[in-house]
Amino acid sequence: MSLEIRITDLETRLAFQDDTIQALNDVLVAQQRVLERLQLQVEMLSKRQDELQGQFGIDEDEAPPPHY
């Protein structure tokens, strides 16, 4: 195998690897955005649950009914 063919093969592999790395990076960025959005939603739901518990007078420390 000549040196020129080997270099061409390596350049081709490098180009494919660069494309793969870019695709993986794009997926990672998209997943990070989704994760950040989900974290915000969980925070909002937690705050809403606290508000509703306060609104209805639900006490988390209430003992269970005697039949338990």
Buried (B, 14 or more C-beta within 10 A) or exposed (E): EEEEEEEEEEEEEEEEEEEEEEEEEEEEEEEEEEEEEEEEEEEEEEEEEEEEEEEEEEEEEEEEEEEE
